[in-house]
Amino acid sequence: MFKSLNRIRAAFAQASKRRRTTRQLNELPPEIRKDIGWPQSAQDDEIRLPF
């Protein structure tokens, strides 16, 4: 049971980190986003949680 809870907690942590990173990248100026290859319109590639 604890293994399952740890996996769920890890999945939530990973999803939170990914959302935070995406938000920070979207806040960069357009010139910098273009230089690093970040798309103009961010796609919703939200990870699917395993439950």
Secondary structure as GFF3:
##gff-version 3
##sequence-region A 1 51
A	DSSP	alpha_helix	2	26	.	.	.	ID=ss1
A	DSSP	alpha_helix	30	36	.	.	.	ID=ss2
###
